[in-house]
Amino acid sequence: RVQHPHVVAVHHAEQLDARRALLVMEWIDGPPLREHLKACQTLEPRAAAEWIAQAADGLAAAHAAQLV
């Protein structure tokens, strides 16, 4: 229900049992953020602030759609 550049689309969600869920999500090409951060070891404050702002924008979109 959320279409936003900073939100990955979820195509299917299913509760498998009391402890496990299944999510089928949009494929985003590229390395995981964890690998990027490990490779650069330090992140400039401006870059960190931009990434945090993008995550906050995506969270705000999910909140506006009453998903969060």
SEFIZA-3560 file (N, C-alpha, C; in Angstrom, 3 decimals):
REM SEFIZA-3560
<numar><xx>0.805</xx><yy>-1.209</yy><zz>0.000</zz><atom>N</atom></numar>
<numar><xx>0.000</xx><yy>0.000</yy><zz>0.000</zz><atom>CA</atom></numar>
<numar><xx>0.839</xx><yy>1.259</yy><zz>0.000</zz><atom>C</atom></numar>
<numar><xx>2.136</xx><yy>1.146</yy><zz>0.260</zz><atom>N</atom></numar>
<numar><xx>2.997</xx><yy>2.323</yy><zz>0.292</zz><atom>CA</atom></numar>
<numar><xx>3.853</xx><yy>2.327</yy><zz>-0.957</zz><atom>C</atom></numar>
<numar><xx>3.771</xx><yy>3.398</yy><zz>-1.707</zz><atom>N</atom></numar>
<numar><xx>4.649</xx><yy>3.572</yy><zz>-2.861</zz><atom>CA</atom></numar>
<numar><xx>5.501</xx><yy>4.796</yy><zz>-2.587</zz><atom>C</atom></numar>
<numar><xx>6.760</xx><yy>4.555</yy><zz>-2.288</zz><atom>N</atom></numar>
<numar><xx>7.678</xx><yy>5.620</yy><zz>-1.905</zz><atom>CA</atom></numar>
<numar><xx>9.084</xx><yy>5.185</yy><zz>-2.284</zz><atom>C</atom></numar>
<numar><xx>9.923</xx><yy>6.102</yy><zz>-2.725</zz><atom>N</atom></numar>
<numar><xx>11.277</xx><yy>5.729</yy><zz>-3.145</zz><atom>CA</atom></numar>
<numar><xx>12.122</xx><yy>5.105</yy><zz>-2.038</zz><atom>C</atom></numar>
<numar><xx>11.756</xx><yy>5.321</yy><zz>-0.779</zz><atom>N</atom></numar>
<numar><xx>12.555</xx><yy>4.800</yy><zz>0.326</zz><atom>CA</atom></numar>
<numar><xx>11.835</xx><yy>3.701</yy><zz>1.105</zz><atom>C</atom></numar>
<numar><xx>10.886</xx><yy>3.055</yy><zz>0.439</zz><atom>N</atom></numar>
<numar><xx>10.177</xx><yy>1.922</yy><zz>1.035</zz><atom>CA</atom></numar>
<numar><xx>10.201</xx><yy>0.777</yy><zz>0.035</zz><atom>C</atom></numar>
<numar><xx>10.677</xx><yy>-0.375</yy><zz>0.467</zz><atom>N</atom></numar>
<numar><xx>10.692</xx><yy>-1.557</yy><zz>-0.390</zz><atom>CA</atom></numar>
<numar><xx>9.274</xx><yy>-2.113</yy><zz>-0.464</zz><atom>C</atom></numar>
<numar><xx>8.832</xx><yy>-2.415</yy><zz>-1.681</zz><atom>N</atom></numar>
<numar><xx>7.482</xx><yy>-2.964</yy><zz>-1.861</zz><atom>CA</atom></numar>
<numar><xx>7.413</xx><yy>-4.386</yy><zz>-1.319</zz><atom>C</atom></numar>
<numar><xx>6.347</xx><yy>-4.677</yy><zz>-0.599</zz><atom>N</atom></numar>
<numar><xx>6.068</xx><yy>-6.036</yy><zz>-0.115</zz><atom>CA</atom></numar>
<numar><xx>4.942</xx><yy>-6.582</yy><zz>-0.980</zz><atom>C</atom></numar>
<numar><xx>5.234</xx><yy>-7.668</yy><zz>-1.691</zz><atom>N</atom></numar>
<numar><xx>4.259</xx><yy>-8.253</yy><zz>-2.602</zz><atom>CA</atom></numar>
<numar><xx>3.373</xx><yy>-9.301</yy><zz>-1.932</zz><atom>C</atom></numar>
<numar><xx>3.905</xx><yy>-9.924</yy><zz>-0.887</zz><atom>N</atom></numar>
<numar><xx>3.134</xx><yy>-10.964</yy><zz>-0.202</zz><atom>CA</atom></numar>
<numar><xx>3.649</xx><yy>-11.073</yy><zz>1.227</zz><atom>C</atom></numar>
<numar><xx>2.746</xx><yy>-11.233</yy><zz>2.169</zz><atom>N</atom></numar>
<numar><xx>3.096</xx><yy>-11.446</yy><zz>3.573</zz><atom>CA</atom></numar>
<numar><xx>2.235</xx><yy>-12.573</yy><zz>4.107</zz><atom>C</atom></numar>
<numar><xx>2.868</xx><yy>-13.452</yy><zz>4.856</zz><atom>N</atom></numar>
<numar><xx>2.143</xx><yy>-14.613</yy><zz>5.386</zz><atom>CA</atom></numar>
<numar><xx>2.746</xx><yy>-15.011</yy><zz>6.725</zz><atom>C</atom></numar>
<numar><xx>1.907</xx><yy>-15.294</yy><zz>7.694</zz><atom>N</atom></numar>
<numar><xx>2.360</xx><yy>-15.799</yy><zz>8.992</zz><atom>CA</atom></numar>
<numar><xx>2.455</xx><yy>-17.313</yy><zz>8.881</zz><atom>C</atom></numar>
<numar><xx>3.670</xx><yy>-17.854</yy><zz>8.975</zz><atom>N</atom></numar>
<numar><xx>3.860</xx><yy>-19.298</yy><zz>8.823</zz><atom>CA</atom></numar>
<numar><xx>3.469</xx><yy>-20.051</yy><zz>10.086</zz><atom>C</atom></numar>
<numar><xx>3.868</xx><yy>-19.527</yy><zz>11.219</zz><atom>N</atom></numar>
<numar><xx>3.487</xx><yy>-20.095</yy><zz>12.507</zz><atom>CA</atom></numar>
<numar><xx>3.689</xx><yy>-19.004</yy><zz>13.552</zz><atom>C</atom></numar>
<numar><xx>3.642</xx><yy>-19.358</yy><zz>14.821</zz><atom>N</atom></numar>
<numar><xx>3.702</xx><yy>-18.349</yy><zz>15.876</zz><atom>CA</atom></numar>
<numar><xx>5.017</xx><yy>-17.573</yy><zz>15.889</zz><atom>C</atom></numar>
<numar><xx>6.089</xx><yy>-18.152</yy><zz>15.339</zz><atom>N</atom></numar>
<numar><xx>7.400</xx><yy>-17.500</yy><zz>15.413</zz><atom>CA</atom></numar>
<numar><xx>7.979</xx><yy>-17.082</yy><zz>14.065</zz><atom>C</atom></numar>
<numar><xx>7.345</xx><yy>-17.458</yy><zz>12.972</zz><atom>N</atom></numar>
<numar><xx>7.931</xx><yy>-17.192</yy><zz>11.658</zz><atom>CA</atom></numar>
<numar><xx>6.919</xx><yy>-16.539</yy><zz>10.722</zz><atom>C</atom></numar>
<numar><xx>7.439</xx><yy>-15.596</yy><zz>9.946</zz><atom>N</atom></numar>
<numar><xx>6.625</xx><yy>-14.938</yy><zz>8.923</zz><atom>CA</atom></numar>
<numar><xx>7.374</xx><yy>-15.020</yy><zz>7.599</zz><atom>C</atom></numar>
<numar><xx>6.643</xx><yy>-14.908</yy><zz>6.523</zz><atom>N</atom></numar>
<numar><xx>7.213</xx><yy>-14.933</yy><zz>5.182</zz><atom>CA</atom></numar>
<numar><xx>6.873</xx><yy>-13.609</yy><zz>4.506</zz><atom>C</atom></numar>
<numar><xx>7.894</xx><yy>-12.942</yy><zz>3.959</zz><atom>N</atom></numar>
<numar><xx>7.699</xx><yy>-11.714</yy><zz>3.197</zz><atom>CA</atom></numar>
<numar><xx>8.313</xx><yy>-11.893</yy><zz>1.817</zz><atom>C</atom></numar>
<numar><xx>7.554</xx><yy>-11.588</yy><zz>0.786</zz><atom>N</atom></numar>
<numar><xx>8.068</xx><yy>-11.553</yy><zz>-0.582</zz><atom>CA</atom></numar>
<numar><xx>8.161</xx><yy>-10.083</yy><zz>-0.939</zz><atom>C</atom></numar>
<numar><xx>9.423</xx><yy>-9.614</yy><zz>-1.111</zz><atom>N</atom></numar>
<numar><xx>9.644</xx><yy>-8.184</yy><zz>-1.289</zz><atom>CA</atom></numar>
<numar><xx>10.286</xx><yy>-7.885</yy><zz>-2.640</zz><atom>C</atom></numar>
<numar><xx>10.192</xx><yy>-6.634</yy><zz>-3.026</zz><atom>N</atom></numar>
<numar><xx>10.819</xx><yy>-6.116</yy><zz>-4.228</zz><atom>CA</atom></numar>
<numar><xx>12.331</xx><yy>-6.363</yy><zz>-4.173</zz><atom>C</atom></numar>
<numar><xx>12.923</xx><yy>-6.719</yy><zz>-5.309</zz><atom>N</atom></numar>
<numar><xx>14.364</xx><yy>-6.916</yy><zz>-5.398</zz><atom>CA</atom></numar>
<numar><xx>15.029</xx><yy>-5.566</yy><zz>-5.625</zz><atom>C</atom></numar>
<numar><xx>15.995</xx><yy>-5.237</yy><zz>-4.781</zz><atom>N</atom></numar>
<numar><xx>16.784</xx><yy>-4.023</yy><zz>-4.932</zz><atom>CA</atom></numar>
<numar><xx>18.204</xx><yy>-4.475</yy><zz>-5.234</zz><atom>C</atom></numar>
<numar><xx>18.698</xx><yy>-4.128</yy><zz>-6.410</zz><atom>N</atom></numar>
<numar><xx>20.027</xx><yy>-4.553</yy><zz>-6.817</zz><atom>CA</atom></numar>
<numar><xx>21.097</xx><yy>-3.752</yy><zz>-6.074</zz><atom>C</atom></numar>
<numar><xx>22.127</xx><yy>-4.430</yy><zz>-5.651</zz><atom>N</atom></numar>
<numar><xx>23.249</xx><yy>-3.764</yy><zz>-4.991</zz><atom>CA</atom></numar>
<numar><xx>23.592</xx><yy>-4.460</yy><zz>-3.691</zz><atom>C</atom></numar>
<numar><xx>24.714</xx><yy>-4.050</yy><zz>-3.110</zz><atom>N</atom></numar>
<numar><xx>25.154</xx><yy>-4.692</yy><zz>-1.864</zz><atom>CA</atom></numar>
<numar><xx>24.290</xx><yy>-4.254</yy><zz>-0.681</zz><atom>C</atom></numar>
<numar><xx>24.210</xx><yy>-5.086</yy><zz>0.332</zz><atom>N</atom></numar>
<numar><xx>23.501</xx><yy>-4.686</yy><zz>1.555</zz><atom>CA</atom></numar>
<numar><xx>24.200</xx><yy>-3.504</yy><zz>2.222</zz><atom>C</atom></numar>
<numar><xx>23.457</xx><yy>-2.706</yy><zz>2.930</zz><atom>N</atom></numar>
<numar><xx>24.008</xx><yy>-1.556</yy><zz>3.633</zz><atom>CA</atom></numar>
<numar><xx>25.139</xx><yy>-1.993</yy><zz>4.565</zz><atom>C</atom></numar>
<numar><xx>24.989</xx><yy>-3.117</yy><zz>5.218</zz><atom>N</atom></numar>
<numar><xx>26.010</xx><yy>-3.616</yy><zz>6.143</zz><atom>CA</atom></numar>
<numar><xx>27.353</xx><yy>-3.764</yy><zz>5.441</zz><atom>C</atom></numar>
<numar><xx>27.356</xx><yy>-4.315</yy><zz>4.220</zz><atom>N</atom></numar>
<numar><xx>28.607</xx><yy>-4.479</yy><zz>3.475</zz><atom>CA</atom></numar>
<numar><xx>29.201</xx><yy>-3.127</yy><zz>3.099</zz><atom>C</atom></numar>
<numar><xx>28.368</xx><yy>-2.203</yy><zz>2.699</zz><atom>N</atom></numar>
<numar><xx>28.847</xx><yy>-0.865</yy><zz>2.339</zz><atom>CA</atom></numar>
<numar><xx>29.503</xx><yy>-0.189</yy><zz>3.547</zz><atom>C</atom></numar>
<numar><xx>28.852</xx><yy>-0.257</yy><zz>4.686</zz><atom>N</atom></numar>
<numar><xx>29.393</xx><yy>0.375</yy><zz>5.884</zz><atom>CA</atom></numar>
<numar><xx>30.686</xx><yy>-0.288</yy><zz>6.329</zz><atom>C</atom></numar>
<numar><xx>30.755</xx><yy>-1.610</yy><zz>6.204</zz><atom>N</atom></numar>
<numar><xx>31.981</xx><yy>-2.318</yy><zz>6.575</zz><atom>CA</atom></numar>
<numar><xx>33.132</xx><yy>-1.922</yy><zz>5.657</zz><atom>C</atom></numar>
<numar><xx>32.853</xx><yy>-1.745</yy><zz>4.368</zz><atom>N</atom></numar>
<numar><xx>33.893</xx><yy>-1.400</yy><zz>3.397</zz><atom>CA</atom></numar>
<numar><xx>34.414</xx><yy>0.019</yy><zz>3.616</zz><atom>C</atom></numar>
<numar><xx>33.543</xx><yy>0.959</yy><zz>3.923</zz><atom>N</atom></numar>
<numar><xx>34.005</xx><yy>2.343</yy><zz>4.076</zz><atom>CA</atom></numar>
<numar><xx>34.493</xx><yy>2.626</yy><zz>5.489</zz><atom>C</atom></numar>
<numar><xx>34.117</xx><yy>1.838</yy><zz>6.457</zz><atom>N</atom></numar>
<numar><xx>34.519</xx><yy>1.910</yy><zz>7.863</zz><atom>CA</atom></numar>
<numar><xx>34.084</xx><yy>3.186</yy><zz>8.573</zz><atom>C</atom></numar>
<numar><xx>34.140</xx><yy>4.317</yy><zz>7.921</zz><atom>N</atom></numar>
<numar><xx>33.621</xx><yy>5.549</yy><zz>8.524</zz><atom>CA</atom></numar>
<numar><xx>32.662</xx><yy>6.188</yy><zz>7.529</zz><atom>C</atom></numar>
<numar><xx>31.733</xx><yy>6.908</yy><zz>8.050</zz><atom>N</atom></numar>
<numar><xx>30.731</xx><yy>7.563</yy><zz>7.219</zz><atom>CA</atom></numar>
<numar><xx>30.724</xx><yy>9.047</yy><zz>7.581</zz><atom>C</atom></numar>
<numar><xx>30.843</xx><yy>9.871</yy><zz>6.574</zz><atom>N</atom></numar>
<numar><xx>30.814</xx><yy>11.312</yy><zz>6.811</zz><atom>CA</atom></numar>
<numar><xx>29.470</xx><yy>11.694</yy><zz>7.428</zz><atom>C</atom></numar>
<numar><xx>29.472</xx><yy>12.640</yy><zz>8.369</zz><atom>N</atom></numar>
<numar><xx>28.223</xx><yy>13.047</yy><zz>9.022</zz><atom>CA</atom></numar>
<numar><xx>27.132</xx><yy>13.465</yy><zz>8.027</zz><atom>C</atom></numar>
<numar><xx>27.498</xx><yy>14.173</yy><zz>6.955</zz><atom>N</atom></numar>
<numar><xx>26.490</xx><yy>14.608</yy><zz>5.984</zz><atom>CA</atom></numar>
<numar><xx>25.852</xx><yy>13.399</yy><zz>5.306</zz><atom>C</atom></numar>
<numar><xx>26.662</xx><yy>12.397</yy><zz>4.933</zz><atom>N</atom></numar>
<numar><xx>26.130</xx><yy>11.185</yy><zz>4.295</zz><atom>CA</atom></numar>
<numar><xx>25.238</xx><yy>10.424</yy><zz>5.270</zz><atom>C</atom></numar>
<numar><xx>25.674</xx><yy>10.321</yy><zz>6.524</zz><atom>N</atom></numar>
<numar><xx>24.860</xx><yy>9.638</yy><zz>7.533</zz><atom>CA</atom></numar>
<numar><xx>23.521</xx><yy>10.351</yy><zz>7.708</zz><atom>C</atom></numar>
<numar><xx>23.550</xx><yy>11.676</yy><zz>7.761</zz><atom>N</atom></numar>
<numar><xx>22.312</xx><yy>12.449</yy><zz>7.924</zz><atom>CA</atom></numar>
<numar><xx>21.387</xx><yy>12.256</yy><zz>6.727</zz><atom>C</atom></numar>
<numar><xx>21.951</xx><yy>12.176</yy><zz>5.514</zz><atom>N</atom></numar>
<numar><xx>21.122</xx><yy>11.949</yy><zz>4.323</zz><atom>CA</atom></numar>
<numar><xx>20.458</xx><yy>10.586</yy><zz>4.377</zz><atom>C</atom></numar>
<numar><xx>21.205</xx><yy>9.564</yy><zz>4.768</zz><atom>N</atom></numar>
<numar><xx>20.629</xx><yy>8.215</yy><zz>4.859</zz><atom>CA</atom></numar>
<numar><xx>19.544</xx><yy>8.154</yy><zz>5.930</zz><atom>C</atom></numar>
<numar><xx>19.793</xx><yy>8.798</yy><zz>7.057</zz><atom>N</atom></numar>
<numar><xx>18.790</xx><yy>8.817</yy><zz>8.125</zz><atom>CA</atom></numar>
<numar><xx>17.534</xx><yy>9.554</yy><zz>7.662</zz><atom>C</atom></numar>
<numar><xx>17.712</xx><yy>10.656</yy><zz>6.935</zz><atom>N</atom></numar>
<numar><xx>16.561</xx><yy>11.412</yy><zz>6.424</zz><atom>CA</atom></numar>
<numar><xx>15.753</xx><yy>10.565</yy><zz>5.443</zz><atom>C</atom></numar>
<numar><xx>16.424</xx><yy>9.791</yy><zz>4.590</zz><atom>N</atom></numar>
<numar><xx>15.716</xx><yy>8.918</yy><zz>3.649</zz><atom>CA</atom></numar>
<numar><xx>14.920</xx><yy>7.851</yy><zz>4.391</zz><atom>C</atom></numar>
<numar><xx>15.535</xx><yy>7.252</yy><zz>5.411</zz><atom>N</atom></numar>
<numar><xx>14.824</xx><yy>6.244</yy><zz>6.203</zz><atom>CA</atom></numar>
<numar><xx>13.619</xx><yy>6.875</yy><zz>6.910</zz><atom>C</atom></numar>
<numar><xx>13.803</xx><yy>8.081</yy><zz>7.436</zz><atom>N</atom></numar>
<numar><xx>12.698</xx><yy>8.775</yy><zz>8.115</zz><atom>CA</atom></numar>
<numar><xx>11.571</xx><yy>9.106</yy><zz>7.139</zz><atom>C</atom></numar>
<numar><xx>11.916</xx><yy>9.497</yy><zz>5.914</zz><atom>N</atom></numar>
<numar><xx>10.887</xx><yy>9.761</yy><zz>4.902</zz><atom>CA</atom></numar>
<numar><xx>10.088</xx><yy>8.504</yy><zz>4.602</zz><atom>C</atom></numar>
<numar><xx>10.772</xx><yy>7.378</yy><zz>4.468</zz><atom>N</atom></numar>
<numar><xx>10.078</xx><yy>6.115</yy><zz>4.217</zz><atom>CA</atom></numar>
<numar><xx>9.187</xx><yy>5.724</yy><zz>5.392</zz><atom>C</atom></numar>
<numar><xx>9.688</xx><yy>5.907</yy><zz>6.603</zz><atom>N</atom></numar>
<numar><xx>8.893</xx><yy>5.606</yy><zz>7.782</zz><atom>CA</atom></numar>
<numar><xx>7.667</xx><yy>6.518</yy><zz>7.866</zz><atom>C</atom></numar>
<numar><xx>7.837</xx><yy>7.787</yy><zz>7.516</zz><atom>N</atom></numar>
<numar><xx>6.707</xx><yy>8.721</yy><zz>7.527</zz><atom>CA</atom></numar>
<numar><xx>5.650</xx><yy>8.296</yy><zz>6.514</zz><atom>C</atom></numar>
<numar><xx>6.086</xx><yy>7.803</yy><zz>5.340</zz><atom>N</atom></numar>
<numar><xx>5.128</xx><yy>7.323</yy><zz>4.339</zz><atom>CA</atom></numar>
<numar><xx>4.361</xx><yy>6.112</yy><zz>4.861</zz><atom>C</atom></numar>
<numar><xx>5.054</xx><yy>5.192</yy><zz>5.525</zz><atom>N</atom></numar>
<numar><xx>4.384</xx><yy>4.021</yy><zz>6.096</zz><atom>CA</atom></numar>
<numar><xx>3.412</xx><yy>4.443</yy><zz>7.212</zz><atom>C</atom></numar>
<numar><xx>3.828</xx><yy>5.427</yy><zz>7.993</zz><atom>N</atom></numar>
<numar><xx>2.941</xx><yy>5.930</yy><zz>9.047</zz><atom>CA</atom></numar>
<numar><xx>1.703</xx><yy>6.594</yy><zz>8.460</zz><atom>C</atom></numar>
<numar><xx>1.884</xx><yy>7.367</yy><zz>7.390</zz><atom>N</atom></numar>
<numar><xx>0.741</xx><yy>8.024</yy><zz>6.745</zz><atom>CA</atom></numar>
<numar><xx>-0.251</xx><yy>7.006</yy><zz>6.188</zz><atom>C</atom></numar>
<numar><xx>0.265</xx><yy>5.842</yy><zz>5.779</zz><atom>N</atom></numar>
<numar><xx>-0.608</xx><yy>4.765</yy><zz>5.277</zz><atom>CA</atom></numar>
<numar><xx>-1.143</xx><yy>3.907</yy><zz>6.413</zz><atom>C</atom></numar>
<numar><xx>-0.894</xx><yy>4.315</yy><zz>7.646</zz><atom>N</atom></numar>
<numar><xx>-1.347</xx><yy>3.632</yy><zz>8.865</zz><atom>CA</atom></numar>
<numar><xx>-0.808</xx><yy>2.211</yy><zz>8.969</zz><atom>C</atom></numar>
<numar><xx>0.439</xx><yy>2.015</yy><zz>8.490</zz><atom>N</atom></numar>
<numar><xx>1.088</xx><yy>0.704</yy><zz>8.625</zz><atom>CA</atom></numar>
<numar><xx>2.023</xx><yy>0.661</yy><zz>9.816</zz><atom>C</atom></numar>
<numar><xx>2.410</xx><yy>1.811</yy><zz>10.311</zz><atom>N</atom></numar>
<numar><xx>3.309</xx><yy>1.873</yy><zz>11.466</zz><atom>CA</atom></numar>
<numar><xx>2.638</xx><yy>2.702</yy><zz>12.533</zz><atom>C</atom></numar>
//
